[in-house]
Amino acid sequence: MDIDIKDNITLSDNRVYIVVGKTFFQNKKYYYLIDKHSINNVKFCVENSGHNSLSEIEDTDLIEKLIPLFSVNIV
């Protein structure tokens, strides 16, 4: 999967998100997304290798670990 910062992607909720952060953690790719029409709607996703898809992360402990990593590459 080739997703880069500033790309627009549509998730299963049919909303368009802008990729504002991308990082690697424990051999997985993670993405920080902001809804194109509502900056209050953010998503943290992990790439499902081999399936060409993203899954939303709801584990708050994992998100807390990822946020500092995203800040290095944020737009």
Secondary structure as GFF3:
##gff-version 3
##sequence-region A 1 75
A	DSSP	beta_strand	8	10	.	.	.	ID=ss1
A	DSSP	beta_strand	16	25	.	.	.	ID=ss2
A	DSSP	beta_strand	28	35	.	.	.	ID=ss3
A	DSSP	beta_strand	38	48	.	.	.	ID=ss4
A	DSSP	beta_strand	53	56	.	.	.	ID=ss5
A	DSSP	alpha_helix	60	73	.	.	.	ID=ss6
###
